[in-house]
Amino acid sequence: MLFNTLAYAEFFAVVFVVSWSLARQRKLRLLFLLGASYFFYAKWNWRFVPLIWGSSTVDWWLGNAIARAPDERQRKRWLAVTASVNLGLLAVFKYFDFGVESARALLGALGFHPPEIALHVALPIGISFFTFESMSYVIDVYRGDIEPHQSYLEYLTFVAFFPHLVAGPIVRPRDLLPQLSNPARFDAMAGSDALFLIALGLVKKVAIGDYLALNLIDRTFDAPLHHSALECYVAAVGYAVQIYCDFSGYTDIAIGSAALLGVRFPKNFDAPYKAHNLVDFWRRWHISLSTWLRDYLYITLGGNRAGRVHTYVNLMLTMLLGGLWHGANWTFVAWGGLHGAGLAVTRFVRGDSKPSAANSLLSRVLGVVFTFHFVTAAWILFRADSFGAAREFFGRLATLTTYHPNLDPRVLGVLVVGLASHYVPERWYSHVRTGFTALPAPAQGLALFVAALGVREMASAEAVPFVYFQF
């Protein structure tokens, strides 16, 4: 049930009305939201609903077991069980076939020919997101950052809550569980802001991201040899815009949907292509994942506490695993490795110094331009199905040919709008957002109607899935 479909709008309308009609009966409301979330997931594949319920149940029980453990050794044992269960699920459903095939390829290169072994199981949608969220709860309890949650119903709802279930943002238990424990209160101003975010997300996803993908990016990446270097370059920039509009658009709809149900989600994007270096980029891109990797992986590995060399190694390991988190393909690992190396170089160049306000405007502009093109080049690996496809694309860029019969002015116009809007001053965006919420209800309705018409005109014949659904 995609956010950019009429089916979701109908589903959400029912959830909105029923959930608020149960506002004074908190447990009944939570039970309804949990059932609605499982129904939402079952519309993709009902066979995997027990997987979410089972992993959530195990982690809730383990969190309480850690709190009751008599000594540190037992606490560590329960923590190891958590890691084994959650990472085991990812290993079976996401990485088993990839790992076996990679091992067979290596053995084949050495002259051995082992038999083919594969599970060929479907990848549960959103498994990387809900396993990370559930695992973070047990780790937080182990660290003493939060108390074990006593309500089983609230915990199940925390993991399965449908706005963030399949593609994030990765919501921390300390942020969402207290909201589920408290009575729900409707705020009309927050509701208006939520509608604005949903409309903005649909415009980003459908009118910019999908339009660029269908009319430029997909055909260029599928057959780069049929396009000039200039067309491939524009397609690469277009993909950078597409993946941002697609994922941040999803996040906007998720945050807006949750807000309409009285739940606040954290910010997940902060104009990442404004970043003047890679460290700044990862503070702005997919914030919920980058902070998760920092808090639960990078710091666990030692962070920057053991000297520069270990810091660089930890950065590389974190980003390599972050790349693997995105998908069972060596291109994702290479993408993570590029960012890990880039972060290490950035840290080496900067040393222990902090960004200075005295930096010249020119140096900051050059930093933004360089960072954007580094990220865009890495996106080519992210988008490619194989190293061969990426090599073919980069090889086409190296020809420096400039003919461009495939660059439609309308597509270029959408690309320019999508990219330029990224650099609009934050205060302009804030004025538009607050201006919308200040409008009377009929004017808000008219503005949303106009936005819906625009999205409909730009939409493809069928709804296009969100890019991050594959993770």
C-alpha positions in Angstrom: 0.0 0.0 0.0 2.1 2.9 -1.3 1.8 6.4 0.1 1.3 7.8 -3.4 -1.9 5.8 -4.1 -5.6 6.4 -3.6 -5.7 3.1 -1.6 -3.5 4.7 1.0 -5.6 7.8 1.2 -8.7 5.7 1.7 -7.0 3.6 4.4 -5.6 6.6 6.2 -9.0 8.3 6.2 -10.5 5.3 8.0 -7.6 5.1 10.4 -7.8 8.9 11.1 -11.6 8.9 11.9 -11.6 5.7 14.0 -8.4 6.4 15.9 -9.6 9.9 17.0 -13.1 8.5 17.9 -11.2 6.2 20.3 -9.0 9.0 21.7 -10.5 8.7 25.2 -9.9 5.0 25.3 -6.1 4.9 25.0 -5.6 1.1 25.0 -8.4 0.5 22.6 -7.0 3.1 20.3 -3.5 1.6 20.5 -5.0 -1.8 19.7 -6.8 -0.4 16.7 -3.6 1.4 15.5 -1.6 -1.9 15.9 -4.2 -3.8 13.9 -4.3 -1.1 11.2 -0.5 -1.3 11.0 -0.4 -5.0 10.6 -3.2 -4.7 8.0 -1.1 -2.1 6.2 1.9 -4.5 6.1 -0.3 -7.5 5.2 -1.4 -5.7 2.0 2.1 -6.3 0.8 2.5 -9.9 2.1 0.4 -11.2 5.0 2.8 -14.1 5.5 5.5 -11.8 7.0 3.2 -10.2 9.6 4.2 -12.9 12.2 7.8 -12.0 11.5 7.3 -8.4 12.8 5.2 -9.6 15.7 7.7 -12.3 16.6 10.8 -10.2 16.5 9.0 -7.4 18.4 7.9 -9.9 21.1 11.4 -11.4 21.5 13.0 -7.9 21.9 10.4 -6.7 24.4 10.9 -9.8 26.4 14.7 -9.6 26.2 14.7 -5.9 27.3 12.9 -6.9 30.4 15.2 -9.9 30.9 18.2 -7.6 30.8 16.7 -5.4 33.4 16.0 -8.4 35.7 19.4 -10.0 35.1 21.4 -10.6 38.4 24.8 -9.7 37.0 26.7 -8.2 34.0 27.5 -11.6 32.5 23.8 -12.5 32.2 23.0 -9.0 30.8 25.6 -9.5 28.1 24.2 -12.9 27.3 20.7 -11.5 26.7 22.2 -8.7 24.6 24.0 -11.3 22.5 20.7 -13.1 22.0 19.2 -9.8 20.8 22.0 -9.3 18.3 21.8 -12.9 17.1 18.0 -12.8 16.6 17.9 -9.5 14.8 21.0 -9.9 12.7 20.0 -13.5 12.1 16.8 -12.4 10.5 18.7 -10.0 8.3 21.2 -12.7 7.4 18.5 -15.3 6.5 16.1 -13.0 4.5 18.5 -10.5 3.1 22.1 -11.7 3.0 22.2 -15.5 2.9 21.9 -15.9 -0.9 24.3 -13.0 -1.4 26.9 -14.4 0.9 26.7 -17.9 -0.6 26.9 -16.6 -4.1 29.9 -14.4 -3.3 31.6 -17.4 -1.6 30.9 -19.6 -4.7 32.3 -16.9 -7.0 35.5 -16.7 -4.9 35.9 -20.5 -4.8 35.2 -20.7 -8.5 38.0 -18.3 -9.1 40.3 -20.5 -7.1 39.3 -23.6 -9.2 36.7 -25.1 -6.9 33.1 -25.7 -7.9 30.8 -26.1 -4.9 27.1 -26.9 -5.5 24.6 -24.1 -5.7 22.8 -23.4 -2.4 20.1 -20.7 -2.2 17.0 -20.0 -0.1 15.2 -17.9 -2.7 13.0 -16.3 -0.1 11.2 -13.0 -0.6 12.8 -10.0 1.1 10.3 -8.7 3.8 9.7 -5.1 2.9 11.2 -2.7 5.5 13.1 -5.5 7.4 16.2 -3.3 7.7 14.2 -0.5 9.3 12.1 -2.4 11.9 14.9 -4.7 13.0 17.1 -1.7 13.7 14.4 0.0 15.6 13.6 -3.0 17.7 17.3 -3.8 18.3 18.0 -0.3 19.5 15.4 -0.7 22.3 17.3 -3.6 23.8 20.6 -1.9 23.4 19.3 1.3 25.1 17.9 -0.8 28.0 21.3 -2.6 28.3 23.1 0.8 28.4 20.8 2.2 30.9 19.6 4.9 28.6 15.9 3.9 29.0 13.9 1.8 31.4 12.4 -1.5 30.1 8.9 -0.7 28.8 6.2 -2.5 30.7 3.4 -2.3 28.2 3.6 -5.1 25.6 0.9 -3.4 23.5 2.7 -0.1 23.4 5.9 -1.8 22.4 4.3 -3.7 19.5 2.7 -0.5 18.3 6.0 1.3 18.5 7.7 -1.2 16.1 4.7 -1.7 13.8 3.3 1.9 13.6 2.6 2.1 9.9 3.9 5.6 9.0 7.5 4.5 9.7 7.2 0.7 9.3 8.6 0.1 5.8 11.0 3.0 5.1 11.6 4.9 8.2 12.5 7.3 9.6 14.2 5.0 12.1 12.4 6.2 15.3 14.2 5.7 18.6 12.2 4.1 21.4 12.8 7.0 23.7 11.1 9.3 21.2 8.0 7.3 20.4 7.2 5.1 23.4 6.4 8.0 25.7 4.0 9.4 23.1 2.2 6.1 22.9 2.0 6.0 26.7 0.3 9.4 27.0 -3.2 10.4 26.0 -3.6 11.5 22.4 -4.5 15.2 21.8 -5.5 16.7 18.5 -3.9 20.0 17.5 -5.5 21.8 14.6 -2.4 23.8 13.8 -0.3 20.7 13.8 -2.8 19.0 11.6 -2.6 21.8 9.0 1.2 21.6 9.1 0.9 17.8 8.6 -1.3 18.3 5.5 1.3 20.7 4.1 4.0 18.1 4.6 2.0 15.4 2.9 1.3 17.6 -0.1 4.9 18.6 -0.3 6.0 15.0 -0.1 3.7 14.0 -2.9 5.0 16.8 -5.1 8.6 15.8 -4.4 7.9 12.1 -5.1 5.5 12.2 -8.0 6.0 15.6 -9.8 9.8 15.6 -9.5 11.3 12.3 -8.6 9.1 10.0 -10.6 8.9 12.4 -13.5 12.7 12.5 -13.8 13.1 8.8 -13.4 10.6 7.9 -16.1 11.6 10.5 -18.6 15.4 10.6 -18.2 17.1 8.6 -15.5 15.9 5.0 -16.1 16.4 5.0 -19.8 19.9 6.6 -19.5 21.1 4.3 -16.8 19.7 1.3 -18.7 21.5 2.1 -21.9 24.3 4.6 -21.3 26.0 3.7 -24.6 23.0 5.2 -26.4 23.6 8.6 -24.8 26.3 11.2 -24.8 28.5 12.1 -21.9 26.5 15.2 -21.3 23.2 13.3 -21.2 24.7 10.8 -18.8 26.0 13.6 -16.6 22.5 15.2 -16.5 21.0 11.8 -15.7 23.5 11.3 -12.8 22.5 14.8 -11.4 18.9 13.9 -12.1 19.3 10.7 -10.0 20.8 12.7 -7.1 17.6 14.9 -7.3 15.3 11.9 -7.7 16.6 9.8 -4.8 16.4 12.9 -2.5 12.9 13.8 -3.7 11.8 10.2 -3.5 13.1 9.5 0.0 12.6 12.9 1.6 9.1 12.9 0.0 8.3 9.6 1.7 9.6 11.0 4.9 7.4 14.1 4.6 4.4 11.9 4.1 5.4 9.7 7.0 5.9 12.6 9.3 2.7 14.2 8.2 0.7 11.0 8.6 2.0 10.4 12.1 1.3 14.0 13.0 -2.3 13.7 11.9 -2.6 10.8 14.4 -1.0 12.9 17.2 2.5 11.4 16.9 5.7 13.4 16.3 8.6 12.0 14.3 12.1 13.4 14.2 13.5 15.3 11.2 15.2 13.0 8.7 16.6 15.4 6.0 18.1 18.9 6.2 18.9 20.0 2.6 21.8 17.5 2.3 23.1 19.0 -1.0 23.9 22.2 0.8 26.6 20.3 2.6 30.1 21.8 2.2 31.9 18.5 3.1 31.0 14.8 3.6 30.8 15.1 7.4 28.2 17.9 6.9 26.4 15.7 4.3 25.9 12.9 6.7 24.5 15.3 9.3 21.8 16.2 6.8 21.1 13.0 4.8 18.9 10.2 6.3 19.6 11.6 9.7 17.8 8.8 11.6 20.1 6.2 9.9 23.4 8.2 10.2 22.8 8.9 13.9 21.8 5.2 14.5 25.1 4.1 12.8 27.0 6.6 14.9 25.4 5.7 18.2 25.2 1.9 17.9 28.1 1.0 15.5 30.7 3.8 15.3 30.8 4.5 19.0 30.7 0.8 19.8 33.7 0.2 17.6 35.6 2.9 19.6 34.6 6.1 17.7 37.4 8.6 17.8 38.7 7.6 21.3 41.7 5.6 20.2 43.6 8.0 17.9 43.3 9.1 14.3 44.2 5.8 12.6 41.5 3.9 14.6 39.1 6.7 13.9 39.6 6.3 10.2 39.3 2.6 10.4 36.0 2.9 12.4 34.6 5.4 9.9 35.4 3.0 7.1 33.9 0.0 8.8 30.8 1.9 9.8 30.2 3.1 6.2 31.0 -0.3 4.7 28.3 -1.9 6.9 26.0 1.1 6.2 26.4 0.4 2.5 25.7 -3.3 3.1 22.6 -2.3 5.1 21.2 -0.8 2.0 21.3 -4.0 0.0 22.9 -7.4 -0.7 25.1 -6.3 -3.5 28.8 -5.4 -3.7 27.9 -2.1 -5.4 26.3 -1.0 -2.1 29.4 -2.0 -0.2 31.6 0.0 -2.6 29.2 2.9 -2.3 29.7 2.8 1.5 33.4 2.4 1.1 33.6 5.5 -1.0 31.8 7.5 1.7 33.9 5.9 4.4 37.1 6.9 2.6 35.7 10.4 1.9 34.8 10.9 5.6 38.3 9.7 6.6 39.9 12.1 4.2 37.7 14.9 5.4 38.6 14.2 9.0 42.3 14.1 8.1 42.2 17.4 6.3 40.1 19.2 9.0 42.0 17.6 11.8 40.5 18.6 15.2 39.5 22.0 13.9 35.8 23.0 13.7 34.2 24.8 10.8 34.9 28.5 11.1 32.6 31.3 10.2 35.6 33.1 8.8 35.7 30.6 5.9 35.4 32.6 2.6 32.2 32.4 0.6 34.2 31.1 -2.3 35.7 28.2 -0.3 32.2 27.2 1.0 30.7 27.4 -2.5 33.6 25.2 -3.9 33.1 22.9 -1.0 29.3 22.5 -1.8 30.1 21.9 -5.5 32.8 19.3 -4.8 30.7 17.5 -2.2 27.6 17.4 -4.4 29.6 15.9 -7.3 31.4 13.4 -5.1 28.0 12.3 -3.7 26.5 12.2 -7.2 29.4 10.1 -8.5 28.9 7.7 -5.6 25.1 7.6 -6.4 26.1 6.0 -9.8 27.4 3.0 -7.9 24.3 3.0 -5.7 22.0 3.0 -8.8 23.9 0.5 -10.9 22.9 -3.2 -10.8 26.6 -4.3 -11.1 30.1 -3.0 -11.3 30.0 -3.7 -15.0 27.0 -1.3 -15.4 28.7 1.3 -13.3 31.9 1.0 -15.3 30.0 1.4 -18.5 28.3 4.5 -17.2 31.5 6.1 -16.0 33.2 5.1 -19.3 30.5 7.0 -21.2 31.1 10.0 -19.0 34.8 9.9 -19.9 34.0 10.3 -23.6 33.1 14.0 -23.0 30.6 14.0 -25.9 28.1 16.8 -25.8 25.3 16.0 -28.2 22.0 16.0 -26.4 18.9 15.1 -28.5 17.5 13.2 -25.5 17.4 16.2 -23.1 13.8 17.4 -23.3 13.4 21.0 -22.1 10.5 20.0 -19.9 12.6 17.4 -18.1 15.4 19.9 -17.8 12.9 22.4 -16.3 11.8 19.9 -13.7 15.4 19.0 -12.9 16.3 22.7 -12.4 13.3 23.2 -10.2 14.1 20.2 -8.1 17.8 21.1 -7.7 17.2 24.9 -7.2 14.5 24.4 -4.6 17.2 22.6 -2.5 19.1 25.8 -2.2 16.1 28.1 -1.3 16.8 29.9 2.0 15.3 28.1 4.9 13.4 31.2 5.9 11.5 31.2 2.6 10.3 27.7 3.1 9.4 28.5 6.7 7.3 31.5 5.6 5.4 29.4 3.1 4.8 26.6 5.6 3.6 28.9 8.4 1.6 30.9 5.9 -0.3 27.8 4.8 -1.1 26.8 8.4 -2.4 30.4 9.1 -4.9 30.2 6.2 -8.5 29.5 6.9 -9.6 25.9 6.3 -11.3 26.6 2.9 -8.2 28.3 1.6 -6.1 25.4 2.8 -8.4 23.0 1.1 -8.2 25.0 -2.2 -4.4 25.0 -2.0 -4.3 21.3 -1.4 -6.7 20.7 -4.3 -4.5 22.7 -6.7 -1.5 20.7 -5.5 -3.4 17.4 -6.1 -4.3 18.5 -9.6 -0.6 19.3 -10.3 0.5 16.0 -9.0 -2.1 14.2 -11.0 -1.0 15.9 -14.2 2.7 14.9 -13.6 1.9 11.4 -12.4 2.7 8.2 -14.4 -0.1 5.8 -15.4 0.8 3.5 -12.4 2.2 4.4 -9.0 6.0 4.1 -8.8 7.3 2.4 -5.6 9.6 4.4 -3.4 13.3 3.7 -3.8 14.0 2.8 -0.2 11.2 0.2 -0.1 13.9 -2.3 -1.4 15.9 -1.9 1.8 
